Amino acid sequence: MLRRLLSHHELATLLLLLHAPIDARAKPEIPILQEAGLVEQVRDDAGATRIRLTSEGSAVLQGLGLAR
């Protein structure tokens, strides 16, 4: 459960991640979202670090009616 409201920048970052992982340095909101357990780091096939939604991050977007 979230302990605070997400900013519009954090929500926008979650929406970006809904469609595809992004570069770990792409958005300054990533560390806050990681701490909240909404995103996680993974390595792609080329070995680059990417960020993707966790199941909790997906649940936030589903709760807002933005994902299925």
FENDATA-V606068 format. One record per run of one state. SS is the DSSP state (2 for helix, 1 for strand, 0 for the rest). FROM is the first residue (numbers start at 0). TO is the last residue. If there is no record, write none. Layout:
# FENDATA-V606068
SS/FROM/TO  SS/FROM/TO
This chain:
# FENDATA-V606068
0/0/6  2/7/18  0/19/20  1/21/22  0/23/28  2/29/34  0/35/37  1/38/42  0/43/47  1/48/52  0/53/53  2/54/62  0/63/67
